[in-house]
């Protein structure tokens, strides 16, 4: 099984690290103005509502860490 190539994915920063997104999700979060000038997403709840299941699966460990955190 071949993993997705990194040139097909784009990254954004979140409170626990960087997430790789498909082009459609990357464009969606920019259209909704969820990223700042440094490509950081502060509103992770709105962010999780927008990303596709494929991006959720790809970033599952980081998402679980963020949602399970009470810090």
C-alpha positions as CSV (number, residue, x, y, z in Angstrom):
1,X,0.0,0.0,0.0
2,X,1.4,3.4,-1.0
3,X,0.9,6.4,1.3
4,X,-0.3,9.7,-0.1
5,X,2.5,11.8,-1.5
6,X,3.3,14.9,0.4
7,X,3.1,17.1,-2.7
8,X,-0.6,16.3,-2.9
9,X,-1.2,17.4,0.6
10,X,-0.9,20.8,2.3
11,X,-0.3,21.5,5.9
12,X,-1.8,23.8,8.6
13,X,-0.7,24.3,12.1
14,X,-2.9,23.5,15.1
15,X,-2.3,23.7,18.8
16,X,-0.6,20.2,18.9
17,X,1.4,20.2,15.7
18,X,0.9,20.2,11.9
19,X,-1.9,18.5,10.0
20,X,-1.8,17.4,6.4
21,X,-4.9,18.1,4.4
22,X,-6.1,17.4,0.9
23,X,-6.4,20.4,-1.4
24,X,-10.2,20.5,-1.0
25,X,-10.1,20.7,2.8
26,X,-7.2,23.2,2.6
27,X,-9.2,25.4,0.3
28,X,-12.4,25.1,2.5
29,X,-10.7,26.2,5.7
30,X,-9.2,29.2,3.9
31,X,-12.6,30.1,2.4
32,X,-14.1,30.0,6.0
33,X,-11.2,32.2,7.2
34,X,-10.2,29.6,9.9
35,X,-6.4,30.3,9.4
36,X,-4.4,33.3,10.2
37,X,-1.5,34.8,8.3
38,X,0.8,32.1,9.6
39,X,-1.5,29.3,8.5
40,X,-2.5,28.5,12.1
41,X,-6.0,27.2,13.0
42,X,-7.2,28.5,16.4
43,X,-10.8,27.3,16.2
44,X,-10.2,23.5,16.0
45,X,-13.9,22.6,16.5
46,X,-14.9,24.5,13.4
47,X,-11.9,23.0,11.6
48,X,-12.9,19.4,12.5
49,X,-16.4,20.1,11.2
50,X,-14.9,21.0,7.7
51,X,-12.3,18.4,7.0
52,X,-13.2,15.3,5.1
53,X,-13.1,11.7,6.5
54,X,-9.8,11.0,4.6
55,X,-8.1,13.9,6.3
56,X,-9.5,12.9,9.7
57,X,-8.1,9.4,9.2
58,X,-4.7,10.7,8.1
59,X,-4.5,12.9,11.2
60,X,-6.3,10.7,13.7
61,X,-3.5,10.5,16.4
62,X,-3.2,14.3,16.5
63,X,-7.0,14.8,16.4
64,X,-7.5,12.3,19.3
65,X,-4.8,14.1,21.2
66,X,-6.4,17.5,20.7
67,X,-9.9,16.3,21.6
68,X,-8.8,14.3,24.6
69,X,-6.8,17.2,26.0
70,X,-8.1,19.4,28.8
71,X,-5.1,21.7,28.8
